[in-house]
Amino acid sequence: MAIERTHILATDDRPEVLRLIERTLDGKYDCVFAGDVEQARERLARDSFQLALCDIQMPGESGLTLVEEIAREHPETAIVLVTGVDDPEVAERAFALGAHGYLVKPFWPGQLLITVMTALRRRELELAQKAHNRTLEARIQTLMDQAPVPIYIKDRERRYVIANRVAHEVAGLEPGKLIGLTDDAIMPPESERAARESDFRILSGGPPFESEETLRVGSEERTFLTVKFPYVDDGGEVVGITGISTDITAKQQAAQLQQELALAQERAIEELRSSRQETVERLARAIEMHDAETGAHVNRMARIAAFLAELVGLDRERALLLRAAAPMHDVGKIATPDEILRKPGPLDDFEREEMQRHTTIGHDILAGSDSELLRMAARIALTHHERWDGSGYPRGLCGEEIPIEGRIVAVADVFDALLSDRPYRPAMSVEEAVELIREGKGAHFDPEVAQALLDHLEEALSLRG
């Protein structure tokens, strides 16, 4: 069975730009071209695209208008903006709209190809994450539907976003019809006012709230004990209200339900953690397929980095977050050509510049997420080659201008690399590696982090496996 090729829509009013895009991408992707926004709309109406290249400065309608439409009406299409002016405000607005990449004209073919590949890879990860979240929601719904009492979740606008079978029965609605409604659509005014007051207490950070409610279910009135508590996201932010209403005549059932709900919440949290870890593992696998040595190296250095983090005073939770984020420090190397990654001799100036670009490419891949893990990974990707004395890259930061995570990973990364075989040299002895770390203390490395490694050398070596 033939593999369907990736479809790309390129919109630009300059024919020479479209020809460059065609020469660069047409052998690898199926490219369709449009000279203005209206032509692009026609192409989008007839076909689906995995990626859209959109020029901002075009006669007539702005390319940003097209970006907004694609983000709204074709959410599974990745977007790369193309512009003749490097304007940070425009770039910031574009990424806020959901753009996956940004190119400034004139650009060279390799830059175009790397940007397109990065945007498509990011799109794949986003689609996988959405599919995973949908599966998680379905599992939670199935579990909740087994409970014999109403259970629901509202968002910050007090709209029902999740409600189980019994909650629909109490509201007198068919399954699914409660979603999107607020209490004023299903409750008399007095009950709605009481529910609104308790909801706002929860949303403002108040403690769990408990009250009795008398509701008519079918032809009879039943009294429920309703417990409300915050619904929090993976970062601990209150994003809604969770409610459980139990018939107070069945206290034994209520106790059993609370245990089931606690288990459901633990499973939900575990699913979220697994989802986060899955993102890391997917990126690590992408690196490993591109560079097998890097794939083994990242796991060793991540263990060492987490160990050093606790030695220099980071709390346990942050050190564990660093352990999960560190394997993504070289994710930008997916855009580095194989002949540079595996070159057995020294790199020339052009090759060295290409290799160094992995820091900014990795940051671009990881940045912009609401996830604390990915935000830390983006900082590490950008700064793990900065040096304490300011001679590193890509920004020449020095001292404590470099985020602590980048300083820790710099030591762990170099230490493990020195003890590993590389295409251009064999592994060093422990004595040689230690001497280089000692020489780099206060120049290449944060002196506190480097000293922590030297003071706990045996433990660090044992973590290499």
Secondary structure, DSSP 4 states (H G I P E B T S, - for coil): -PPPPPEEEEE-S-HHHHHHHHHHHTTTSEEEEESSHHHHHHHHHH---SEEEEESS-SSS-HHHHHHHHHHH-TTSEEEEEESS--HHHHHHHHHHT--EEEESS--HHHHHHHHHHHHHHHHHHHHHHHHHHHHHHHHHHHHHTSSS-EEEEETT--EEEE-HHHHHHHT--TTTTTT--GGGTS-HHHHHHHHHHHHHHHTTPPPEEEEEEEEETTEEEEEEEEEEEEE-TTS-EEEEEEEEEETT-HHHHHHHHHHHHHHHHHHHHHHHHHHHHHHHHHHHHHHHH-HHHHHHHHHHHHHHHHHHHHTT--HHHHHHHHHHGGGTTGGGGGS-HHHHT-SS---HHHHHHHHTHHHHHHHHHTT-S-HHHHHHHHHHHHTT--TTS--SSS---GGGS-HHHHHHHHHHHHHHHTS-BTTBPPPPHHHHHHHHHHHBTTTB-HHHHHHHHHTHHHHHHTT-
